[in-house]
Structures are given as C-alpha cells and as structure tokens.
Amino acid sequence: MYKNFSKVYDKFMEVCDYDQWVEILEKNINKYIKKPKKILDLGCGTGEVLKRISNKYDCSGLDLSEQMLKRANEKLKNVKLFLGDMREFNTLEKYDVVFSFFDTVNHLTSLEDLLDTLNSVKNVLEPGGIYMFDVVDRNFMNKMFPNGVFADVREDFSVIWEHEIDLEASLDIIEATYFIQNKENNYEKYEEYYEKKIFTKEEIEKAIEMSGLKKECILKDTQLAGERNFYILKKL
C-alpha cells in the first residue's frame, strides 16, 4: 500500500498542520495517563507526528509500507520503526499509548480486521494504557469526492483519485493516478488502488466491546482535516 504515494506524500501533506494533531494527542495523553513513557504510532507513515514528539517520549512506529518507513527513517533519530500489519503485530514491547491518525483505521476493510487490530493493540498496551484513533464517515467521503473525483494539481506533481462505492462489498474503492516530475523535468505516471471502509458507529462500538477495551470517549473534530471522530479506548 502507498508504494507510489510515498514518493509525494510529504509534499501532498504540506497543507497539514501536524502541530494541531500533536496538540490533540498530548491533550488526551495528559488527561488519561499520569506519566506516559512509551508510545507507538500505529500506521506512522513518513513519521511526521513522531518527529514532533520523539524528544518527549520513548517512541516507536509501525507501518505496512516499506517505502513510507524508509522515508520515516531518514528523518527520525532514536525511534524504533517496525514493518508490519496493524491487524496482527507484536513488537515485543509494551506501550502506555498507541495511536492511529489520519483515518488509518478506515483502511481496514472488515469488522473482523477492526477487531483483530483492537486485540493486537490490547496485547501491547500496559494496563491503564490508551489507544486513540480517528475515523471519517460517509459525509466526509462525499465532500472529498464530488462527482467521484479528487484532484490536486501542483507544479511538480499531480494527484487524481477516482472514487466509487462497491455496495456488495460495502467498501470505498479509490483508483489513484500520480504524475510526478523527474530530474529531466518530464512526468512519470504511477497508479495504485486502495480500499477503505466507512464503519458505522455501531460497528465500531461492537468491535470495542468484543475486544474488552473500554471506550473512554468519542471526540468530534471539524478543524483538523474535515469532520472526523476520535475514539479513546483504555485497557483495564
């Protein structure tokens, strides 16, 4: 996943205010954990959030994309990075906080995948530790893909995402095309295919209940990047 998107990911995300994401993370860390030490970014991408908190905590990151991790490794010091699947992972370490940002959880494509992820997180959390993640809903997707297309055209690259809903599979399908300028000032074309699932509140709460984690709260945010819900779960 994101083999080609990794080539332009940091430029694509230049409009993102990572400091605001860190602010909401630390606000809730301080609310639920007295003296947090170890933190895992589950779905860490190129490591921009980790870069902003690694001087305060003992941080680790895990991602499914080898290319994303390669870029993260170039910018991070003293941060352990793991290549793995969030549905089934074990870093052999325990954490006070695990978080998954930027609707990473929406890339899970079934209720079973979500439950597997929650169980894996539970296994690596310290008692009293928290898992924080955000998800987007159908309204977010409709706004992002008016007429089924999202396009971002810049000087040295262009991103075109074509979106459709597979009603039978209950999945959102995104066919991505990237045009990236090379050293010869020509453009190279890359294509990728993504699947996302828009979980209902009921589906998420069912998976939480089955995992044995405790739902502390749901936070609705409209400022960071469209409307999204943050879930905060605790291991008892």
Disulfide bonds with the S-S distance in Angstrom:
none
